[in-house]
């Protein structure tokens, strides 16, 4: 029982240290008794609560998946189900300004030196889950769909300066893509594109696929979709997948995979404490609790960038001179704790994410909470009594925004400045946020996911872009994005992207506040985790490599701690996993 002894030894040390710290007069006998009782409690919990994993691995999924159409899916939960279904053409690894590619659905990827011509060849044995071969027609359909439907989540990523890329079929498994001009960001966009089965998707005209559109869930990954079931004990749904025997890669070790839906971000913690899921993304505040009960914790710099967003149509558009004062007076350090511990949340120094190789290297983060900033805001408040700064936020118990808003209001009140709070439900908030002309609130917190592609941030700041939520416009900046994208030399491209970041930090349509890491917890009984390559989105790059090592105990173990059958029967014992009997009907 090597693994169990390692766990107990860790507990022994922690209990010993805490016992000594609390009471230096504790006797050796008392310490031994405390250790004994702690180890007994752990064994009882494991023996009573840990159901055998069996042939099914269970993932936790925060939020109910909305649109399951890969071209229009926006929520994390929808995208994670989609990433379980579909394999990418290739993986792009970009570090230190030098990228490498790792083919997946592709057998080969050739890029001409000028980065205008891309030649793709698919794996011969790649199949869709209905047994149909993956062909060049599927690549052509997927790219052309994004070109023809400019409302997809890819927007104009397959248009260069408004002109579409061209895709030519060179056989059942080969295509050539030609760009209007050199674009270094195109490779990122191609890696992010989900290739869908053209023989399925060409039948649909609607862009919204609900979870009941099950006949459209035809992917090409190691697990094929079976159905959606209702858990009659925990009153939630879960998605069930079965091992796909026709998968072109390594055969999965598990026969089944389930993704269980949790309403709020705090729910996976309790599901994990009851051993109902083996894998899930968690809040940083839960990391310590879960690492203490047999979960391994993985952290990723690929997370979110939290920004302060100023609406140009509001007060700050008319009075840009007080942007700095508001930023400095709000005291960023005081709000950081609302988003997690200092281990997982760090000050941001760029609009680019922490993992982006083109992120600005210097640190322009403003000095906070200065007396001058407070005086500036107070003078403005006295000179413009009719104008009150309005702070919009999401009214949701699962969001930190409400705590931040209330704390800011109190701190500004102490300065003699009125900060009016505008609480909105998520749908209302997002509707007003995505309307650049809206002035119901002047400023808010806004976050977007990390992205290794520096050009991906263009859409947040380019004039008239649908993702430009502030109403900001700078024609010189618009031209600079294009110049950087066309630059093939990585060092010169870094110089241009540094200039772009400094201009935005100067103009402040948004101001980066915090980098939030992504954290995943994995049941320690799951093995080969490193080989499966855990990641910040989509769980694992190679989920088929995951394996298990069940927890085992003997009667001798129970006897050693005087554990009786009555102890096990009376222990909290969650039977959720045994009550899944209701499939979702069409």
C-alpha positions as CSV (number, residue, x, y, z in Angstrom):
1,X,0.0,0.0,0.0
2,X,2.7,2.4,-1.1
3,X,0.5,5.2,-2.2
4,X,-1.6,5.1,1.0
5,X,1.5,5.3,3.1
6,X,2.8,8.3,1.2
7,X,-0.5,10.1,1.9
8,X,-0.4,9.2,5.6
9,X,3.2,10.3,6.0
10,X,2.3,13.7,4.5
11,X,-0.6,14.0,7.0
12,X,1.7,12.9,9.8
13,X,4.1,15.8,9.1
14,X,1.3,18.3,8.7
15,X,-0.5,17.2,11.9
16,X,2.7,17.0,13.9
17,X,3.7,20.6,12.9
18,X,0.3,22.0,13.5
19,X,0.1,20.2,16.9
20,X,3.4,21.6,17.9
21,X,2.5,25.1,16.8
22,X,-0.8,25.1,18.7
23,X,0.5,23.5,21.9
24,X,4.2,23.1,22.5
25,X,3.3,21.2,25.7
26,X,1.5,18.4,24.0
27,X,2.8,15.0,25.0
28,X,4.2,12.5,22.6
29,X,1.2,10.2,23.4
30,X,-1.3,13.0,22.5
31,X,0.5,13.6,19.2
32,X,0.5,9.9,18.3
33,X,-3.2,9.7,19.2
34,X,-4.0,12.7,17.0
35,X,-2.1,11.2,14.1
36,X,-3.8,7.8,14.6
37,X,-7.3,9.4,14.5
38,X,-6.4,11.6,11.5
39,X,-5.1,8.6,9.5
40,X,-8.2,6.6,10.6
41,X,-10.5,9.3,9.3
42,X,-8.7,9.4,6.0
43,X,-9.0,5.7,5.5
44,X,-12.7,5.7,6.5
45,X,-13.4,8.5,4.0
46,X,-11.5,6.7,1.3
47,X,-13.1,3.3,1.9
48,X,-16.6,4.6,2.3
49,X,-16.8,7.4,-0.3
50,X,-14.4,6.5,-3.1
51,X,-16.3,4.4,-5.6
52,X,-14.2,2.5,-8.0
53,X,-13.5,4.5,-11.1
54,X,-14.2,1.4,-13.2
55,X,-14.1,2.0,-17.0
56,X,-15.6,5.5,-16.9
57,X,-13.6,8.7,-16.3
58,X,-15.8,11.7,-15.2
59,X,-15.1,15.4,-15.9
60,X,-16.7,18.3,-14.1
61,X,-18.2,20.9,-16.4
62,X,-19.1,24.4,-15.1
63,X,-22.2,25.9,-16.6
64,X,-24.7,24.3,-18.9
65,X,-23.6,24.2,-22.5
66,X,-25.6,26.6,-24.7
67,X,-24.9,26.7,-28.4
68,X,-23.2,23.4,-29.5
69,X,-22.5,24.7,-33.0
70,X,-18.6,24.9,-33.2
71,X,-18.9,28.0,-35.5
72,X,-21.0,29.9,-32.9
73,X,-20.2,28.4,-29.5
74,X,-19.0,31.0,-27.1
75,X,-19.3,29.6,-23.5
76,X,-16.5,27.6,-21.9
77,X,-18.8,24.7,-21.2
78,X,-19.9,24.4,-24.9
79,X,-16.4,24.7,-26.1
80,X,-15.2,22.0,-23.8
81,X,-17.8,19.6,-25.0
82,X,-16.9,20.5,-28.6
83,X,-13.2,19.9,-27.9
84,X,-14.0,16.5,-26.5
85,X,-15.7,15.6,-29.8
86,X,-13.4,17.1,-32.4
87,X,-9.6,16.8,-33.1
88,X,-7.7,19.9,-34.4
89,X,-5.9,19.8,-37.6
90,X,-2.6,20.4,-35.7
91,X,-1.3,21.8,-32.5
92,X,0.7,25.0,-32.6
93,X,3.4,25.5,-29.9
94,X,4.7,29.1,-29.8
95,X,7.5,29.9,-27.3
96,X,10.2,32.5,-27.4
97,X,9.0,33.9,-30.7
98,X,9.7,30.5,-32.5
99,X,6.7,28.2,-33.3
100,X,6.6,24.5,-34.0
101,X,3.6,22.5,-35.2
102,X,2.5,19.0,-34.2
103,X,0.2,17.3,-36.7
104,X,-3.0,15.7,-35.4
105,X,-5.7,15.2,-38.0
106,X,-3.1,16.1,-40.5
107,X,-0.4,13.8,-41.9
108,X,1.7,16.7,-43.1
109,X,1.7,20.5,-43.1
110,X,3.9,22.4,-45.5
111,X,4.3,26.2,-45.3
112,X,6.1,28.2,-48.0
113,X,8.7,30.7,-46.9
114,X,6.6,33.7,-47.6
115,X,3.8,32.4,-45.4
116,X,1.2,32.8,-48.2
117,X,0.8,29.1,-49.2
118,X,-0.2,26.3,-46.9
119,X,-0.4,22.6,-48.1
120,X,-2.4,20.3,-45.9
121,X,-2.6,16.5,-46.1
122,X,-5.0,14.5,-43.9
123,X,-4.3,11.2,-42.2
124,X,-5.6,8.3,-44.4
125,X,-7.3,6.6,-41.5
126,X,-9.1,9.6,-40.0
127,X,-12.8,8.9,-39.6
128,X,-15.9,10.7,-38.3
129,X,-17.9,9.0,-35.6
130,X,-20.4,7.7,-38.1
131,X,-17.7,5.9,-39.9
132,X,-17.4,8.4,-42.8
133,X,-13.8,9.3,-43.8
134,X,-12.5,12.8,-43.0
135,X,-11.7,14.4,-46.4
136,X,-10.5,17.5,-48.0
137,X,-14.2,18.4,-48.6
138,X,-14.6,18.9,-44.8
139,X,-11.7,21.3,-44.6
140,X,-12.9,23.3,-47.6
141,X,-16.5,23.4,-46.2
142,X,-15.3,24.5,-42.7
143,X,-13.1,27.3,-44.0
144,X,-15.6,28.5,-46.6
145,X,-18.4,28.5,-44.0
146,X,-16.4,31.0,-41.9
147,X,-15.7,33.1,-44.9
148,X,-19.4,33.2,-46.1
149,X,-20.9,33.6,-42.6
150,X,-19.2,36.7,-41.1
151,X,-21.2,36.3,-37.9
152,X,-19.3,33.2,-36.7
153,X,-17.0,33.4,-33.6
154,X,-14.1,33.4,-36.1
155,X,-15.4,36.7,-37.6
156,X,-13.0,37.6,-40.4
157,X,-10.1,35.5,-39.4
158,X,-10.1,33.8,-42.8
159,X,-10.1,37.1,-44.6
160,X,-7.0,39.1,-45.0
161,X,-7.6,42.9,-45.3
162,X,-11.2,42.0,-46.2
163,X,-10.2,39.6,-49.0
164,X,-10.9,35.9,-48.3
165,X,-8.3,33.1,-48.5
166,X,-8.7,30.6,-51.3
167,X,-8.9,26.8,-50.7
168,X,-8.1,24.4,-53.5
169,X,-8.8,20.7,-53.4
170,X,-5.8,18.5,-54.5
171,X,-7.4,15.1,-53.8
172,X,-9.5,13.4,-51.3
173,X,-7.0,14.1,-48.5
174,X,-5.1,17.2,-49.7
175,X,-5.8,20.9,-49.9
176,X,-3.8,24.0,-50.7
177,X,-4.7,27.3,-48.9
178,X,-3.4,30.6,-50.5
179,X,-3.5,33.9,-48.7
180,X,-3.9,37.4,-50.4
181,X,-0.8,38.5,-48.6
182,X,1.6,37.3,-45.9
183,X,-0.1,36.8,-42.6
184,X,1.8,35.4,-39.6
185,X,-1.4,35.1,-37.6
186,X,-3.1,32.8,-40.1
187,X,-1.4,29.7,-38.8
188,X,-2.9,30.4,-35.3
189,X,-6.4,30.9,-36.9
190,X,-6.1,27.6,-38.8
191,X,-5.0,25.7,-35.7
192,X,-8.1,27.1,-33.8
193,X,-10.6,26.2,-36.5
194,X,-12.8,23.2,-35.8
195,X,-13.2,21.0,-38.9
196,X,-16.7,19.7,-39.1
197,X,-18.3,16.9,-41.2
198,X,-19.6,18.6,-44.3
199,X,-22.1,15.7,-45.0
200,X,-23.8,16.5,-41.6
201,X,-23.5,20.3,-41.4
202,X,-24.5,21.0,-44.9
203,X,-28.0,19.8,-43.9
204,X,-28.4,22.6,-41.3
205,X,-29.5,26.2,-41.9
206,X,-29.9,27.2,-38.2
207,X,-26.8,28.4,-36.4
208,X,-27.9,27.5,-32.9
209,X,-27.6,23.8,-31.9
210,X,-29.1,23.0,-28.6
211,X,-28.2,19.9,-26.6
212,X,-31.1,18.2,-28.2
213,X,-29.5,18.4,-31.7
214,X,-27.8,15.1,-30.9
215,X,-27.5,14.0,-34.5
216,X,-25.1,16.8,-35.1
217,X,-22.7,15.7,-32.4
218,X,-20.5,13.8,-34.9
219,X,-16.9,14.3,-34.2
220,X,-13.6,12.5,-34.9
221,X,-11.9,12.3,-31.5
222,X,-11.2,9.3,-29.3
223,X,-14.6,9.5,-27.7
224,X,-18.0,9.5,-29.5
225,X,-21.1,11.1,-28.1
226,X,-23.8,8.7,-26.8
227,X,-26.5,10.8,-25.0
228,X,-27.3,13.3,-22.3
229,X,-28.6,11.8,-19.0
230,X,-30.3,13.3,-16.0
231,X,-28.8,12.5,-12.6
232,X,-31.8,12.0,-10.3
233,X,-29.9,12.5,-7.1
234,X,-27.9,15.7,-7.8
235,X,-30.6,17.0,-10.2
236,X,-28.3,17.9,-13.0
237,X,-27.4,16.6,-16.5
238,X,-24.3,14.8,-17.7
239,X,-23.0,14.1,-21.2
240,X,-21.9,10.5,-21.9
241,X,-19.3,9.5,-24.5
242,X,-18.1,6.1,-25.5
243,X,-14.7,5.0,-26.8
244,X,-14.5,5.3,-30.6
245,X,-13.2,2.1,-32.1
246,X,-12.4,3.9,-35.4
247,X,-10.2,6.5,-33.8
248,X,-7.0,7.1,-35.9
249,X,-4.8,7.5,-32.8
250,X,-4.0,5.5,-29.7
251,X,-6.9,3.4,-28.3
252,X,-8.3,5.1,-25.2
253,X,-7.7,3.3,-21.9
254,X,-11.2,4.1,-20.6
255,X,-14.3,2.8,-22.3
256,X,-16.5,5.7,-21.3
257,X,-16.2,9.4,-20.5
258,X,-18.8,11.6,-18.8
259,X,-18.9,15.4,-18.4
260,X,-21.1,16.3,-15.5
261,X,-22.7,19.8,-15.4
262,X,-22.2,22.0,-12.4
263,X,-24.2,25.3,-12.1
264,X,-21.5,27.4,-10.4
265,X,-17.8,27.4,-10.2
266,X,-17.8,26.3,-6.6
267,X,-19.8,23.1,-7.3
268,X,-16.9,21.0,-8.7
269,X,-15.2,21.3,-5.3
270,X,-18.1,19.4,-3.6
271,X,-18.4,16.9,-6.4
272,X,-14.7,16.2,-6.1
273,X,-14.8,15.9,-2.3
274,X,-17.5,13.3,-2.8
275,X,-15.3,11.7,-5.6
276,X,-18.1,12.1,-8.2
277,X,-15.7,13.5,-10.8
278,X,-12.0,12.8,-11.4
279,X,-11.1,15.9,-13.4
280,X,-12.2,19.5,-13.3
281,X,-11.2,23.2,-13.5
282,X,-11.5,24.8,-10.1
283,X,-11.3,28.1,-8.3
284,X,-7.9,29.0,-6.8
285,X,-9.5,29.1,-3.4
286,X,-10.3,25.4,-3.6
287,X,-6.8,24.3,-4.6
288,X,-5.5,23.7,-1.1
289,X,-8.7,21.8,0.0
290,X,-8.6,19.5,-2.9
291,X,-4.8,18.8,-2.8
292,X,-5.3,17.7,0.8
293,X,-7.9,15.0,-0.2
294,X,-6.1,13.1,-3.0
295,X,-6.3,15.4,-5.9
296,X,-3.3,16.6,-7.9
297,X,-3.3,20.3,-8.8
298,X,-2.1,21.6,-12.2
299,X,-1.6,25.3,-13.0
300,X,-1.5,27.0,-16.4
301,X,-0.5,30.6,-17.2
302,X,-3.1,30.4,-20.0
303,X,-6.0,31.9,-18.2
304,X,-7.7,35.3,-18.3
305,X,-6.7,38.9,-18.5
306,X,-8.9,41.1,-16.2
307,X,-9.2,44.7,-17.5
308,X,-10.8,47.9,-16.4
309,X,-12.9,48.9,-19.4
310,X,-13.9,52.5,-20.1
311,X,-16.9,53.2,-22.2
312,X,-16.1,56.0,-24.7
313,X,-19.9,56.9,-24.8
314,X,-19.9,57.6,-21.1
315,X,-18.3,60.0,-18.7
316,X,-14.7,58.9,-19.4
317,X,-15.1,59.5,-23.1
318,X,-15.9,63.1,-22.3
319,X,-13.3,63.5,-19.6
320,X,-10.3,61.2,-20.4
321,X,-8.1,63.3,-18.1
322,X,-9.6,61.4,-15.1
323,X,-8.9,57.9,-16.4
324,X,-5.5,57.8,-14.7
325,X,-6.9,59.2,-11.4
326,X,-9.7,56.6,-11.3
327,X,-7.3,53.7,-12.0
328,X,-4.8,54.8,-9.4
329,X,-7.4,55.6,-6.8
330,X,-9.1,52.2,-7.1
331,X,-6.1,50.3,-5.5
332,X,-5.8,47.2,-7.6
333,X,-4.1,45.2,-4.9
334,X,-7.2,45.5,-2.8
335,X,-9.4,43.8,-5.4
336,X,-6.9,41.1,-6.3
337,X,-8.0,38.7,-3.5
338,X,-11.5,38.6,-5.0
339,X,-10.1,36.6,-7.9
340,X,-8.0,34.1,-6.1
341,X,-4.8,33.8,-4.1
342,X,-1.6,35.6,-4.9
343,X,-0.2,32.2,-6.2
344,X,-2.7,32.2,-9.0
345,X,-3.4,36.0,-9.6
346,X,-0.7,38.4,-10.5
347,X,-0.6,42.1,-11.7
348,X,-0.9,42.4,-15.5
349,X,1.5,44.6,-17.4
350,X,0.0,44.2,-20.9
351,X,-3.2,43.7,-22.8
352,X,-1.6,40.5,-24.0
353,X,-1.9,37.4,-21.8
354,X,0.8,36.2,-19.5
355,X,1.7,33.3,-21.8
356,X,1.9,35.3,-25.0
357,X,5.5,35.4,-26.3
358,X,4.9,39.0,-27.6
359,X,3.8,40.4,-24.3
360,X,5.4,43.7,-23.4
361,X,8.5,43.1,-21.2
362,X,8.6,46.3,-19.3
363,X,6.1,47.0,-16.5
364,X,4.0,50.1,-17.0
365,X,1.6,49.2,-14.2
366,X,0.4,52.4,-12.5
367,X,1.2,53.4,-8.9
368,X,-2.1,52.9,-7.1
369,X,-3.9,54.8,-4.4
370,X,-1.9,58.0,-4.6
371,X,-3.1,61.1,-2.8
372,X,-2.9,63.1,-6.0
373,X,-5.3,60.8,-7.8
374,X,-7.8,61.1,-4.9
375,X,-7.5,64.8,-5.0
376,X,-8.1,64.9,-8.8
377,X,-11.3,62.8,-8.4
378,X,-12.5,64.9,-5.6
379,X,-11.9,68.1,-7.5
380,X,-13.8,66.6,-10.5
381,X,-16.6,65.6,-8.3
382,X,-16.9,69.1,-6.9
383,X,-16.6,70.8,-10.3
384,X,-19.1,68.4,-12.0
385,X,-21.8,67.6,-9.3
386,X,-24.2,66.5,-12.1
387,X,-21.8,63.8,-13.4
388,X,-21.4,60.7,-11.3
389,X,-19.1,57.8,-12.2
390,X,-21.3,54.7,-12.9
391,X,-19.7,51.3,-12.3
392,X,-21.5,48.3,-14.0
393,X,-21.1,44.8,-12.7
394,X,-22.6,41.3,-13.0
395,X,-25.1,40.5,-10.2
396,X,-24.3,36.8,-9.7
397,X,-23.2,34.8,-6.6
398,X,-20.7,32.9,-8.7
399,X,-18.9,36.1,-9.8
400,X,-16.4,38.2,-7.9
401,X,-17.6,41.4,-9.5
402,X,-20.3,42.2,-6.9
403,X,-17.7,42.0,-4.1
404,X,-15.3,44.2,-6.1
405,X,-18.0,46.8,-6.9
406,X,-19.1,47.2,-3.2
407,X,-15.5,47.4,-2.0
408,X,-14.8,50.1,-4.6
409,X,-17.9,52.1,-3.7
410,X,-16.8,52.1,0.0
411,X,-13.2,53.1,-0.8
412,X,-14.4,56.0,-3.1
413,X,-16.9,57.1,-0.5
414,X,-14.0,57.4,2.0
415,X,-12.4,59.8,-0.5
416,X,-15.5,61.9,-0.7
417,X,-16.3,60.7,-4.2
418,X,-19.6,59.1,-5.2
419,X,-19.4,55.9,-7.2
420,X,-22.8,54.8,-8.4
421,X,-23.2,51.0,-8.8
422,X,-25.2,49.6,-11.7
423,X,-26.0,45.9,-10.9
424,X,-27.1,43.9,-13.9
425,X,-27.9,40.2,-14.5
426,X,-25.4,38.6,-16.8
427,X,-27.5,38.8,-19.9
428,X,-28.3,42.5,-19.3
429,X,-24.7,43.3,-18.6
430,X,-23.4,41.5,-21.7
431,X,-26.0,43.2,-23.9
432,X,-25.0,46.7,-22.7
433,X,-21.3,45.8,-22.7
434,X,-21.4,44.7,-26.4
435,X,-23.2,48.0,-27.3
436,X,-20.4,50.6,-27.7
437,X,-23.0,53.4,-27.7
438,X,-24.4,52.3,-24.3
439,X,-23.7,54.8,-21.5
440,X,-25.7,53.2,-18.7
441,X,-22.4,52.6,-17.1
442,X,-19.1,54.3,-17.6
443,X,-16.7,51.7,-16.4
444,X,-16.6,48.0,-15.6
445,X,-14.4,45.0,-15.2
446,X,-14.0,43.0,-18.4
447,X,-11.9,39.8,-19.0
448,X,-11.0,37.8,-22.1
449,X,-9.1,34.5,-22.4
450,X,-5.4,34.3,-23.1
451,X,-4.3,33.7,-26.6
452,X,-0.8,33.0,-28.0
453,X,-1.6,34.8,-31.2
454,X,-0.8,38.5,-30.7
455,X,-3.1,39.5,-33.6
456,X,-6.1,38.0,-31.9
457,X,-6.2,41.0,-29.6
458,X,-6.7,43.3,-32.5
459,X,-10.5,42.7,-32.5
460,X,-10.8,44.3,-29.1
461,X,-9.3,47.6,-30.3
462,X,-9.7,47.9,-34.1
463,X,-12.1,50.6,-35.3
464,X,-15.7,49.2,-35.8
465,X,-14.7,45.6,-34.8
466,X,-17.7,43.7,-33.3
467,X,-15.5,43.0,-30.2
468,X,-14.4,46.6,-29.7
469,X,-16.8,47.2,-26.8
470,X,-15.4,50.6,-25.8
471,X,-16.0,52.5,-29.0
472,X,-12.3,53.3,-29.2
473,X,-10.8,54.3,-32.6
474,X,-7.3,55.0,-33.6
475,X,-6.5,54.8,-37.4
476,X,-2.8,54.8,-36.8
477,X,-3.2,51.8,-34.5
478,X,-5.4,50.0,-37.1
479,X,-2.6,50.3,-39.6
480,X,0.1,49.1,-37.1
481,X,-1.8,45.8,-36.5
482,X,-1.7,45.1,-40.2
483,X,2.0,45.9,-40.4
484,X,2.9,43.6,-37.5
485,X,0.9,40.7,-38.9
486,X,2.7,41.0,-42.3
487,X,6.2,41.1,-40.7
488,X,7.9,37.7,-41.0
489,X,10.9,38.5,-38.9
490,X,9.9,37.6,-35.3
491,X,12.3,40.2,-33.7
492,X,10.9,43.0,-35.8
493,X,7.4,41.7,-35.2
494,X,8.0,41.9,-31.5
495,X,9.1,45.6,-31.9
496,X,5.8,46.4,-33.6
497,X,3.7,44.6,-31.1
498,X,5.5,46.4,-28.3
499,X,4.5,49.7,-29.9
500,X,0.9,48.5,-30.2
501,X,0.7,47.6,-26.5
502,X,2.3,51.0,-25.4
503,X,-0.2,53.0,-27.5
504,X,-3.2,51.1,-25.9
505,X,-1.7,51.5,-22.4
506,X,-1.4,55.2,-23.2
507,X,-4.9,55.8,-24.6
508,X,-6.6,53.4,-22.0
509,X,-9.7,52.2,-23.8
510,X,-9.0,49.3,-21.4
511,X,-6.4,48.9,-18.8
512,X,-5.0,45.5,-17.8
513,X,-5.3,44.8,-14.1
514,X,-4.7,41.1,-13.4
515,X,-3.6,37.8,-14.9
516,X,-5.6,34.9,-13.6
517,X,-4.1,31.4,-14.0
518,X,-6.2,28.3,-14.9
519,X,-6.2,25.5,-12.3
520,X,-7.2,21.9,-12.8
521,X,-7.6,19.2,-10.2
522,X,-7.2,15.5,-11.1
523,X,-8.0,12.6,-8.9
524,X,-4.7,11.0,-7.9
525,X,-6.0,7.6,-9.0
526,X,-5.8,8.9,-12.6
527,X,-2.4,8.0,-14.1
528,X,-0.5,9.0,-17.2
529,X,-1.6,12.6,-16.7
530,X,1.6,14.2,-17.9
531,X,1.6,12.0,-21.0
532,X,-2.0,13.1,-21.7
533,X,-0.7,16.7,-21.5
534,X,-3.3,18.6,-19.4
535,X,-4.1,22.1,-20.7
536,X,-6.0,25.2,-19.8
537,X,-8.9,24.6,-22.2
538,X,-10.3,21.3,-23.3
539,X,-8.9,19.3,-20.4
540,X,-6.2,17.2,-22.1
541,X,-4.5,17.2,-25.5
542,X,-4.4,13.4,-25.5
543,X,-7.2,12.1,-23.2
544,X,-6.9,8.6,-24.7
545,X,-3.6,8.2,-22.7
546,X,-5.2,8.6,-19.3
547,X,-5.3,5.5,-17.2
548,X,-6.1,4.6,-13.5
549,X,-4.8,3.0,-10.4
550,X,-7.7,2.1,-8.1
551,X,-7.5,2.8,-4.3
552,X,-7.1,-0.5,-2.5
553,X,-7.3,-1.5,1.1
554,X,-7.3,-4.8,3.0
555,X,-9.1,-6.1,6.1
556,X,-5.7,-5.8,7.8
557,X,-5.6,-2.1,7.1
558,X,-9.1,-1.7,8.7
559,X,-8.1,-3.8,11.7
560,X,-4.9,-1.7,12.2
561,X,-7.1,1.4,12.8
562,X,-9.9,-0.4,14.6
563,X,-12.3,0.4,11.7
564,X,-15.6,-1.6,11.9
565,X,-18.2,-2.1,9.2
566,X,-20.4,0.2,11.3
567,X,-17.8,3.0,10.8
568,X,-18.0,2.6,7.1
569,X,-21.8,2.4,7.0
570,X,-22.2,5.6,9.0
571,X,-19.6,7.6,7.1
572,X,-21.0,10.1,4.5
573,X,-21.5,8.1,1.4
574,X,-22.6,9.9,-1.8
575,X,-24.4,7.4,-4.1
576,X,-24.9,9.9,-6.9
577,X,-22.9,7.8,-9.4
578,X,-25.4,4.9,-9.0
579,X,-28.5,6.8,-9.8
580,X,-28.1,7.9,-13.4
581,X,-31.1,6.4,-15.1
582,X,-32.8,9.1,-17.1
583,X,-31.7,9.9,-20.7
584,X,-32.6,13.2,-22.2
585,X,-35.4,12.7,-24.6
586,X,-35.5,14.3,-28.1
